[in-house]
Amino acid sequence: MKKHFTLLAISSLILTGCANSQTQTVTETTPEKPVIVTSFFPITHLVEKIVGDQATVVQILPIGAE
């Protein structure tokens, strides 16, 4: 009996983890910019110059923390 309960509990946890609670919709009129995450300033600066305003560039480390 305890074995069946354990199997049932594990199965329900696995199935619950696979559920998708968010719905995703694609809007063709306002596409979002991709987000590029970089590690430190020289890489951030280089990527910003390459992509321009086509993507949002985010730096992980705060400025001056290198």
Secondary structure, DSSP 8 states (H G I E B T S, - for coil): -HHHHHHHHHHHHHHHHH---------SSS----EEEESSHHHHHHHHHHHTTSSEEEESS-TT--
